[in-house]
Amino acid sequence: MKSEAKHFFAPQAWVAGAWAYDVLLGVAADGSWSQIQPNATEQQRAAATRLNGPVLPGVVNAHSHAFQRAIVGLTERRSTGAALADDFWSWRDRMYAAANCITPEQLETIASQLYAELLAGGYTQVCEFHYLHNAIAGSPYAKAAEMSLALVRAAQRTGMGLTLLPTLYMRAGFADSGLRHDQRRFASTPDSIVRIIEEVQRHAAGDARINVGVAIHSLRAVSPAALKELTAYAHSAALPVHIHIAEQTQEVDDCLVHTGQRPIEWLLNHADVDRRWNLVHATHTTPDELWGVQARGASIVICPATEANLGDGVFDLPGYAKVHGTWSIGSDSHVTRRWSEELRLLEYGQRLTQRKRNRAAELMGQTSSAAALFDAALGGGHAASGQALGGIAMGQRADFCVLDAQSPALLGVPADHVLDALVFSSPDARFDAVYVAGQAAQLHSDAHFAPTMHALWGG
């Protein structure tokens, strides 16, 4: 990625948790912030590129399954003739049907469309929890990273930052020795995950927007020995670690039956959990578990839209705020692709269950719920991505989004309420431009998404 030093002028920008005005922003040749100067004079900003709307830092999308973008809108009808009501597990069977027919070329097209949409929604880095490793028949590709590289190409095509998380998936459940037939494309070992990581690192060498981590699909999907082996490698290589955990009550019950402990309880007692760990969902927790996560320095990844769509439950934000826990946001199955909607749903879930308003503001000691949620989501971005993505601050990567001040949701709104309107007013305000490491990203996909969808589903 080639770059050069440059300067921008923003009429207002979100800096250190508040709006600053007349801000001169400098980007170094390496794509990091080199200057942040509020109240810049006309002379100081004369040579800078003027940005035509309020500027917000880019947000890390801490949990993504790109291929699931292909089934958005296609799982919203009740199964007929099913013995059980629709739930997460019946949705999972439909998702597997998609997973078992997507080629590398189709995945690149789907991910290119998705990443352009995520950029347009204000995300500038996506953590790709990727377990679709093998060919359609289940045999390994000649290149272990064949499917992973399709995601890398999609990110580079759009300008999206990518943290690729090759995911270890070895068995169908706690009591199983292997995978189901419809999980054959997920098969992996600690060694195969390391090979994928090394192949991606070679391919993306020199592109500072692309990095890697590791993911454990879930406690039910790996043995304790394999979990220990892969996470030891991640720790030695200083890589972020992600794991699905405590998303469903059945998962919690199964873990209790087979281990005698709840999932997060078991993880804290048997793994070297530290600040590099990111626990995805953690929907069903106890106060002691939330305290334990915070005490280890780990973070939680909350995916409100997907958790609502799948009927998972509501995250215990009051309990986690009480221990000052760190968290990030993810779009997961991509039923929505804007961070503003994820934050809105997170807040509304709390309001519905507690029958009070402005819960995030009260829980986090602020006056604005939007500001409390936004700053918290920014705060978890570094842990999730392993990148210097902590907002508009010196030394951080220069990722930022320019709001369209003429968006209907923002018309007539006082300047200091712009973030509140962005999160809580519909229709959603638009971003005019998005920059990743100081470079303009692509907000509209040039991939052949509709023909790909027609080829997959015959629509």
RODO-2510 file (C-alpha; in nm, 4 decimals, decimal comma):
residues 459
     n   res          X          Y          Z
     1     m     0,0000     0,0000     0,0000
     2     k     0,1632     0,3220    -0,1175
     3     s     0,0797     0,6477     0,0561
     4     e     0,2059     0,9992     0,1136
     5     a     0,1681     1,2540     0,3899
     6     k    -0,1457     1,4651     0,3567
     7     h    -0,3669     1,7080     0,5469
     8     f    -0,7437     1,7362     0,5846
     9     f    -0,9650     2,0016     0,7374
    10     a    -1,2836     1,8969     0,9208
    11     p    -1,5471     2,1473     1,0355
    12     q    -1,6046     1,9121     1,3294
    13     a    -1,4452     1,5836     1,4318
    14     w    -1,4941     1,3335     1,7147
    15     v    -1,1728     1,3575     1,9203
    16     a    -1,1178     1,2136     2,2697
    17     g    -1,4865     1,1452     2,3267
    18     a    -1,6241     1,4832     2,2220
    19     w    -1,6781     1,7051     1,9205
    20     a    -1,3870     1,9305     1,8316
    21     y    -1,4313     2,2094     1,5763
    22     d    -1,2221     2,3478     1,2882
    23     v    -0,9856     2,0527     1,3101
    24     l    -0,6689     2,0229     1,1016
    25     l    -0,5869     1,6540     1,0558
    26     g    -0,2462     1,5314     0,9386
    27     v    -0,1840     1,1816     0,8022
    28     a     0,1729     1,0489     0,7876
    29     a     0,3098     0,8485     0,4945
    30     d     0,2563     0,5274     0,6943
    31     g    -0,1187     0,5993     0,7217
    32     s    -0,1223     0,7026     1,0886
    33     w    -0,2365     1,0275     1,2450
    34     s     0,0481     1,2786     1,2649
    35     q    -0,1449     1,5960     1,3544
    36     i    -0,4765     1,6692     1,5276
    37     q    -0,5268     2,0424     1,5769
    38     p    -0,8652     2,1846     1,6789
    39     n    -0,9441     2,5525     1,6259
    40     a    -0,7103     2,5751     1,3286
    41     t    -0,6843     2,9184     1,1699
    42     e    -0,7736     2,9817     0,8064
    43     q    -0,4053     3,0222     0,7292
    44     q    -0,3127     2,6909     0,8935
    45     r    -0,5770     2,4986     0,7015
    46     a    -0,5366     2,6736     0,3672
    47     a    -0,3512     2,3875     0,1960
    48     a    -0,5578     2,1080     0,3498
    49     t    -0,8280     1,9075     0,1718
    50     r    -1,1634     2,0220     0,3102
    51     l    -1,3986     1,7496     0,4278
    52     n    -1,7611     1,8480     0,3713
    53     g    -1,9221     1,7056     0,6830
    54     p    -1,8704     1,5923     1,0417
    55     v    -1,5859     1,3424     1,0787
    56     l    -1,5991     1,0289     1,2920
    57     p    -1,3287     0,7678     1,3464
    58     g    -1,3794     0,4381     1,1653
    59     v    -1,5184     0,1497     1,3709
    60     v    -1,3836    -0,2056     1,3887
    61     n    -1,6387    -0,4693     1,2892
    62     a    -1,5146    -0,7307     1,5325
    63     h    -1,7129    -1,0311     1,4069
    64     s    -1,7987    -1,1272     1,0493
    65     h    -1,8888    -1,4405     0,8534
    66     a    -1,8714    -1,2927     0,5032
    67     f    -2,0329    -1,5864     0,3231
    68     q    -2,3505    -1,5432     0,5296
    69     r    -2,4181    -1,2188     0,3401
    70     a    -2,5439    -1,4517     0,0654
    71     i    -2,8417    -1,5667     0,2766
    72     v    -2,9587    -1,2306     0,4134
    73     g    -3,3360    -1,2179     0,3591
    74     l    -3,3537    -1,5870     0,2692
    75     t    -3,4061    -1,7344     0,6170
    76     e    -3,6986    -1,5211     0,7334
    77     r    -3,9806    -1,7674     0,6631
    78     r    -4,0927    -2,0303     0,9090
    79     s    -4,0016    -2,3873     0,8250
    80     t    -4,3132    -2,5813     0,7306
    81     g    -4,3666    -2,9305     0,8624
    82     a    -4,0862    -2,8942     1,1163
    83     a    -4,1288    -3,0751     1,4461
    84     l    -3,9768    -2,7836     1,6353
    85     a    -4,0213    -2,4078     1,6088
    86     d    -3,7632    -2,2042     1,4228
    87     d    -3,4604    -2,1263     1,6367
    88     f    -3,0844    -2,0824     1,6072
    89     w    -3,0314    -2,4502     1,5291
    90     s    -3,2836    -2,4634     1,2439
    91     w    -3,1296    -2,1441     1,1029
    92     r    -2,7884    -2,3098     1,1271
    93     d    -2,9023    -2,5946     0,9000
    94     r    -3,0042    -2,3403     0,6352
    95     m    -2,6738    -2,1598     0,6739
    96     y    -2,4856    -2,4868     0,6216
    97     a    -2,6671    -2,5340     0,2906
    98     a    -2,5132    -2,2076     0,1709
    99     a    -2,1730    -2,2889     0,3130
   100     n    -2,1610    -2,6107     0,1141
   101     c    -2,2070    -2,4590    -0,2319
   102     i    -1,9983    -2,1394    -0,2420
   103     t    -1,6808    -2,1449    -0,4548
   104     p    -1,3723    -1,9272    -0,3922
   105     e    -1,4712    -1,7032    -0,6843
   106     q    -1,8228    -1,6618    -0,5475
   107     l    -1,6882    -1,5929    -0,1992
   108     e    -1,4682    -1,3139    -0,3347
   109     t    -1,7696    -1,1572    -0,5068
   110     i    -1,9903    -1,1878    -0,1978
   111     a    -1,7187    -1,0467     0,0295
   112     s    -1,6453    -0,7591    -0,2110
   113     q    -2,0130    -0,6592    -0,2007
   114     l    -2,0219    -0,6978     0,1760
   115     y    -1,7032    -0,5030     0,2456
   116     a    -1,8187    -0,2123     0,0286
   117     e    -2,1456    -0,2111     0,2256
   118     l    -1,9608    -0,2245     0,5578
   119     l    -1,7412     0,0668     0,4526
   120     a    -2,0524     0,2628     0,3560
   121     g    -2,1861     0,1788     0,7036
   122     g    -1,8841     0,3312     0,8799
   123     y    -1,6692     0,0234     0,9436
   124     t    -1,3041     0,0426     0,8367
   125     q    -1,1656    -0,2895     0,9671
   126     v    -1,3426    -0,6248     0,9686
   127     c    -1,2445    -0,9269     1,1775
   128     e    -1,3298    -1,2229     0,9551
   129     f    -1,4106    -1,5323     1,1646
   130     h    -1,3446    -1,7698     0,8776
   131     y    -1,4069    -2,1447     0,8886
   132     l    -1,4974    -2,2222     0,5270
   133     h    -1,1603    -2,3828     0,4493
   134     n    -1,2080    -2,6837     0,2215
   135     a    -1,3433    -2,7576    -0,1246
   136     i    -1,7138    -2,8259    -0,1759
   137     a    -1,6624    -3,2025    -0,1563
   138     g    -1,4741    -3,1569     0,1699
   139     s    -1,1220    -3,2308     0,0461
   140     p    -0,8466    -2,9753     0,1122
   141     y    -0,7540    -2,7277    -0,1588
   142     a    -0,4048    -2,7489    -0,3061
   143     k    -0,3499    -2,4153    -0,1341
   144     a    -0,4609    -2,4327     0,2282
   145     a    -0,5564    -2,0634     0,2170
   146     e    -0,7598    -2,0770    -0,1071
   147     m    -1,0819    -1,9523     0,0521
   148     s    -0,8982    -1,7170     0,2889
   149     l    -0,7194    -1,5482     0,0000
   150     a    -1,0557    -1,4815    -0,1657
   151     l    -1,1389    -1,2682     0,1400
   152     v    -0,8018    -1,0936     0,1276
   153     r    -0,8553    -1,0050    -0,2397
   154     a    -1,2029    -0,8695    -0,1601
   155     a    -1,0618    -0,6484     0,1157
   156     q    -0,7859    -0,5166    -0,1082
   157     r    -1,0328    -0,4601    -0,3910
   158     t    -1,2516    -0,2333    -0,1758
   159     g    -0,9892    -0,0824     0,0546
   160     m    -1,1328    -0,2461     0,3679
   161     g    -0,8959    -0,3260     0,6513
   162     l    -0,9038    -0,6997     0,7295
   163     t    -0,8080    -0,9072     1,0304
   164     l    -0,8364    -1,2624     0,9012
   165     l    -0,9148    -1,5164     1,1737
   166     p    -0,8734    -1,8703     1,0366
   167     t    -1,0975    -2,0785     1,2591
   168     l    -1,0290    -2,4158     1,4181
   169     y    -1,3284    -2,6513     1,3821
   170     m    -1,2744    -3,0228     1,4566
   171     r    -1,5919    -3,1855     1,5894
   172     a    -1,9681    -3,1438     1,5839
   173     g    -2,0183    -3,1349     1,9606
   174     f    -1,8737    -3,2189     2,3000
   175     a    -1,9553    -3,5886     2,2672
   176     d    -1,8458    -3,6229     1,9022
   177     s    -1,5104    -3,7353     1,7680
   178     g    -1,5509    -3,5617     1,4317
   179     l    -1,7675    -3,3380     1,2154
   180     r    -2,1073    -3,3955     1,0572
   181     h    -2,1184    -3,4485     0,6813
   182     d    -2,2580    -3,0979     0,6292
   183     q    -1,9630    -2,9545     0,8250
   184     r    -1,6966    -3,1166     0,6051
   185     r    -1,5765    -2,7844     0,4610
   186     f    -1,4888    -2,6615     0,8119
   187     a    -1,2438    -2,9426     0,8961
   188     s    -0,9126    -2,8127     1,0286
   189     t    -0,6327    -2,8803     1,2736
   190     p    -0,3987    -2,6477     1,4616
   191     d    -0,1322    -2,7215     1,1991
   192     s    -0,3633    -2,6417     0,9069
   193     i    -0,4662    -2,3127     1,0701
   194     v    -0,1003    -2,2141     1,1070
   195     r    -0,0397    -2,2966     0,7391
   196     i    -0,3286    -2,0692     0,6379
   197     i    -0,1937    -1,7878     0,8553
   198     e     0,1541    -1,8160     0,7070
   199     e     0,0191    -1,8261     0,3512
   200     v    -0,1930    -1,5151     0,4093
   201     q     0,0986    -1,3321     0,5690
   202     r     0,3138    -1,4014     0,2631
   203     h     0,0391    -1,2895     0,0259
   204     a    -0,0419    -0,9655     0,2134
   205     a     0,3135    -0,8696     0,3080
   206     g     0,3528    -0,4932     0,2810
   207     d    -0,0177    -0,4157     0,3176
   208     a    -0,0568    -0,2662     0,6646
   209     r    -0,4364    -0,2888     0,6421
   210     i    -0,4256    -0,6711     0,6415
   211     n    -0,3287    -0,8754     0,9461
   212     v    -0,4170    -1,2099     1,1036
   213     g    -0,5279    -1,3700     1,4264
   214     v    -0,6743    -1,7055     1,5243
   215     a    -1,0235    -1,8209     1,6116
   216     i    -1,1591    -2,1193     1,8026
   217     h    -1,5063    -2,1907     1,6698
   218     s    -1,6439    -2,2850     2,0123
   219     l    -1,5684    -2,5099     2,3073
   220     r    -1,7959    -2,7775     2,1630
   221     a    -1,6041    -2,7745     1,8304
   222     v    -1,2479    -2,8369     1,9558
   223     s    -1,0740    -3,0557     2,2086
   224     p    -0,9056    -2,8933     2,5104
   225     a    -0,5666    -3,0106     2,3815
   226     a    -0,6191    -2,8521     2,0389
   227     l    -0,7423    -2,5297     2,1974
   228     k    -0,4296    -2,5155     2,4114
   229     e    -0,2006    -2,5878     2,1161
   230     l    -0,3427    -2,3217     1,8836
   231     t    -0,3753    -2,0504     2,1475
   232     a    -0,0173    -2,1125     2,2612
   233     y     0,0909    -2,0455     1,9023
   234     a    -0,1220    -1,7283     1,8956
   235     h     0,0325    -1,6049     2,2179
   236     s     0,3866    -1,6712     2,0930
   237     a     0,3092    -1,4825     1,7709
   238     a     0,1241    -1,2000     1,9552
   239     l    -0,1991    -1,2598     1,7616
   240     p    -0,5556    -1,1808     1,8735
   241     v    -0,7700    -1,4806     1,9716
   242     h    -1,1474    -1,5008     1,9115
   243     i    -1,4016    -1,7632     2,0227
   244     h    -1,7799    -1,8039     1,9998
   245     i    -1,9048    -1,8637     2,3519
   246     a    -2,2297    -1,8778     2,5553
   247     e    -2,4453    -1,7628     2,2631
   248     q    -2,7247    -2,0160     2,3185
   249     t    -2,8744    -2,1626     2,6364
   250     q    -2,8420    -2,5121     2,4834
   251     e    -2,4691    -2,4511     2,4461
   252     v    -2,4472    -2,3614     2,8153
   253     d    -2,6482    -2,6703     2,9141
   254     d    -2,4372    -2,9017     2,6969
   255     c    -2,1169    -2,7627     2,8431
   256     l    -2,2466    -2,8196     3,1955
   257     v    -2,3364    -3,1797     3,1111
   258     h    -1,9996    -3,2632     2,9534
   259     t    -1,7576    -3,0561     3,1623
   260     g    -1,9425    -2,9722     3,4821
   261     q    -1,8902    -2,6021     3,4176
   262     r    -2,0490    -2,3243     3,2161
   263     p    -1,8615    -2,2236     2,8955
   264     i    -1,7021    -1,9001     3,0163
   265     e    -1,6389    -2,0531     3,3574
   266     w    -1,4573    -2,3455     3,1920
   267     l    -1,2574    -2,1170     2,9631
   268     l    -1,1373    -1,8965     3,2482
   269     n    -1,0345    -2,2040     3,4476
   270     h    -0,8587    -2,3946     3,1680
   271     a    -0,7177    -2,1438     2,9156
   272     d    -0,4590    -1,8669     2,9406
   273     v    -0,7153    -1,5959     2,8747
   274     d    -0,5639    -1,2482     2,8611
   275     r    -0,6010    -0,9127     2,6835
   276     r    -0,5638    -1,0747     2,3398
   277     w    -0,8828    -1,2779     2,3848
   278     n    -1,2189    -1,1742     2,2421
   279     l    -1,5275    -1,3656     2,3550
   280     v    -1,7943    -1,3423     2,0860
   281     h    -2,1568    -1,3057     2,2063
   282     a    -2,1247    -1,4068     2,5745
   283     t    -2,5022    -1,3627     2,5821
   284     h    -2,5676    -1,5974     2,8738
   285     t    -2,3365    -1,5131     3,1616
   286     t    -2,3167    -1,4861     3,5384
   287     p    -2,1812    -1,1842     3,7295
   288     d    -1,8754    -1,3870     3,8314
   289     e    -1,8038    -1,4745     3,4683
   290     l    -1,8251    -1,1114     3,3582
   291     w    -1,5956    -1,0108     3,6414
   292     g    -1,3540    -1,2875     3,5410
   293     v    -1,3451    -1,1717     3,1775
   294     q    -1,2668    -0,8167     3,2862
   295     a    -1,0099    -0,9279     3,5436
   296     r    -0,8151    -1,1162     3,2755
   297     g    -0,8161    -0,8119     3,0483
   298     a    -1,0186    -0,9919     2,7809
   299     s    -1,2936    -0,8317     2,5717
   300     i    -1,6431    -0,9282     2,4587
   301     v    -1,7767    -0,8882     2,1036
   302     i    -2,1474    -0,8015     2,0997
   303     c    -2,3531    -0,8565     1,7809
   304     p    -2,6975    -0,7111     1,8638
   305     a    -2,8624    -0,7436     1,5204
   306     t    -2,7634    -1,1069     1,4723
   307     e    -2,8370    -1,1948     1,8345
   308     a    -3,1858    -1,0491     1,7876
   309     n    -3,2366    -1,2112     1,4459
   310     l    -3,1410    -1,5564     1,5775
   311     g    -3,3296    -1,5248     1,9048
   312     d    -3,0137    -1,5601     2,1148
   313     g    -3,1072    -1,3267     2,3962
   314     v    -3,0006    -0,9853     2,5302
   315     f    -2,6458    -0,9151     2,6466
   316     d    -2,6067    -0,8187     3,0129
   317     l    -2,4770    -0,4679     2,9498
   318     p    -2,5543    -0,3486     3,3068
   319     g    -2,3541    -0,6350     3,4576
   320     y    -2,0586    -0,5803     3,2267
   321     a    -2,0641    -0,2027     3,2684
   322     k    -2,0571    -0,2531     3,6448
   323     v    -1,7135    -0,4164     3,6192
   324     h    -1,5973    -0,1688     3,3510
   325     g    -1,5583    -0,4397     3,0889
   326     t    -1,4201    -0,3764     2,7402
   327     w    -1,6313    -0,4637     2,4363
   328     s    -1,6536    -0,4184     2,0612
   329     i    -1,9307    -0,4551     1,8051
   330     g    -1,9790    -0,7006     1,5181
   331     s    -2,2265    -0,7555     1,2358
   332     d    -2,1805    -1,1364     1,2345
   333     s    -2,4427    -1,2685     0,9852
   334     h    -2,4845    -0,9210     0,8272
   335     v    -2,8602    -0,8757     0,8582
   336     t    -2,7540    -0,5157     0,9039
   337     r    -2,4253    -0,3657     0,7927
   338     r    -2,4045    -0,0352     0,9818
   339     w    -2,2537     0,0131     1,3257
   340     s    -2,5107     0,2818     1,4074
   341     e    -2,7888     0,0243     1,3868
   342     e    -2,5956    -0,2251     1,5998
   343     l    -2,5533     0,0381     1,8725
   344     r    -2,9184     0,1423     1,8452
   345     l    -3,0319    -0,2199     1,8901
   346     l    -2,7953    -0,2692     2,1824
   347     e    -2,9467     0,0301     2,3611
   348     y    -3,3052    -0,0572     2,2711
   349     g    -3,2627    -0,4118     2,3996
   350     q    -3,1684    -0,2658     2,7373
   351     r    -3,4612    -0,0229     2,7304
   352     l    -3,7078    -0,3003     2,6474
   353     t    -3,5894    -0,5356     2,9202
   354     q    -3,5402    -0,2678     3,1890
   355     r    -3,8233    -0,0329     3,0866
   356     k    -3,6018     0,2751     3,1201
   357     r    -3,4423     0,5164     2,8731
   358     n    -3,0798     0,6146     2,8047
   359     r    -2,9437     0,3057     2,9733
   360     a    -2,5927     0,3218     2,8237
   361     a    -2,5494     0,6815     2,9368
   362     e    -2,6473     0,5957     3,2930
   363     l    -2,4475     0,2723     3,3059
   364     m    -2,1304     0,4346     3,1696
   365     g    -2,1557     0,7643     3,3545
   366     q    -2,2213     0,9888     3,0547
   367     t    -2,5032     1,2168     2,9438
   368     s    -2,5277     1,0857     2,5847
   369     s    -2,6141     0,7203     2,5219
   370     a    -2,4811     0,7474     2,1663
   371     a    -2,1466     0,8809     2,2895
   372     a    -2,1233     0,6159     2,5615
   373     l    -2,1909     0,3344     2,3145
   374     f    -1,9698     0,4746     2,0383
   375     d    -1,6684     0,5313     2,2621
   376     a    -1,7041     0,1852     2,4151
   377     a    -1,7190     0,0231     2,0704
   378     l    -1,4090     0,2182     1,9661
   379     g    -1,2325     0,1111     2,2845
   380     g    -1,2613    -0,2591     2,2017
   381     g    -1,1387    -0,2222     1,8449
   382     h    -0,7687    -0,2643     1,9166
   383     a    -0,8130    -0,5880     2,1099
   384     a    -1,0370    -0,7362     1,8424
   385     s    -0,8265    -0,6409     1,5409
   386     g    -0,4732    -0,6308     1,6734
   387     q    -0,4397    -0,2975     1,4916
   388     a    -0,3816     0,0576     1,6218
   389     l    -0,7455     0,1581     1,5852
   390     g    -0,8382     0,3658     1,8857
   391     g    -1,0008     0,6651     1,7181
   392     i    -0,8664     1,0004     1,6034
   393     a    -0,5561     1,0095     1,8193
   394     m    -0,1858     1,0486     1,7561
   395     g    -0,0156     0,7302     1,6385
   396     q    -0,3405     0,5512     1,5626
   397     r    -0,4215     0,4471     1,2066
   398     a    -0,5964     0,7271     1,0186
   399     d    -0,9334     0,5633     0,9623
   400     f    -1,2236     0,8056     0,9426
   401     c    -1,5679     0,8628     0,7936
   402     v    -1,7220     1,1835     0,6616
   403     l    -2,0939     1,2257     0,7273
   404     d    -2,3243     1,3733     0,4662
   405     a    -2,4506     1,6775     0,6550
   406     q    -2,7516     1,6934     0,4205
   407     s    -2,8809     1,3519     0,5272
   408     p    -3,2437     1,3903     0,6406
   409     a    -3,1613     1,2507     0,9842
   410     l    -2,9146     1,5354     1,0430
   411     l    -3,1011     1,8331     0,8955
   412     g    -3,1492     2,1064     1,1533
   413     v    -2,9746     1,9061     1,4279
   414     p    -2,7397     2,1172     1,6473
   415     a    -2,3742     2,0324     1,5891
   416     d    -2,3218     1,8789     1,9316
   417     h    -2,6178     1,6391     1,8804
   418     v    -2,5005     1,4955     1,5464
   419     l    -2,3838     1,1650     1,6970
   420     d    -2,7119     1,1254     1,8879
   421     a    -2,9079     1,1754     1,5660
   422     l    -2,6817     0,9397     1,3731
   423     v    -2,7467     0,6549     1,6173
   424     f    -3,1109     0,7191     1,7092
   425     s    -3,2738     0,8861     1,4078
   426     s    -3,3947     0,7104     1,0920
   427     p    -3,3514     0,6949     0,7991
   428     d    -2,9818     0,6414     0,8661
   429     a    -2,7493     0,9290     0,7852
   430     r    -2,5125     0,8600     0,4967
   431     f    -2,1345     0,8654     0,4896
   432     d    -2,0031     1,0665     0,1939
   433     a    -1,6547     0,9223     0,2145
   434     v    -1,4593     0,6683     0,4185
   435     y    -1,0815     0,6593     0,4569
   436     v    -0,8688     0,3623     0,5658
   437     a    -0,5114     0,4520     0,6656
   438     g    -0,5669     0,7897     0,5032
   439     q    -0,6740     0,6400     0,1693
   440     a    -1,0244     0,6749     0,0244
   441     a    -1,2086     0,3415     0,0259
   442     q    -1,4656     0,2103    -0,2196
   443     l    -1,8241     0,2469    -0,0962
   444     h    -1,9879     0,0764    -0,3947
   445     s    -1,8928    -0,2724    -0,5070
   446     d    -1,7810    -0,3424    -0,8630
   447     a    -1,8307    -0,7154    -0,8051
   448     h    -2,0970    -0,9088    -0,9972
   449     f    -2,3057    -0,9716    -0,6875
   450     a    -2,6534    -1,0099    -0,8394
   451     p    -2,5414    -1,2659    -1,1041
   452     t    -2,3584    -1,4571    -0,8313
   453     m    -2,6715    -1,4656    -0,6168
   454     h    -2,8805    -1,5792    -0,9152
   455     a    -2,6267    -1,8552    -0,9833
   456     l    -2,6414    -1,9715    -0,6222
   457     w    -3,0148    -1,9559    -0,5620
   458     g    -3,1718    -1,9461    -0,9087
   459     g    -3,3565    -1,6212    -0,8323
***
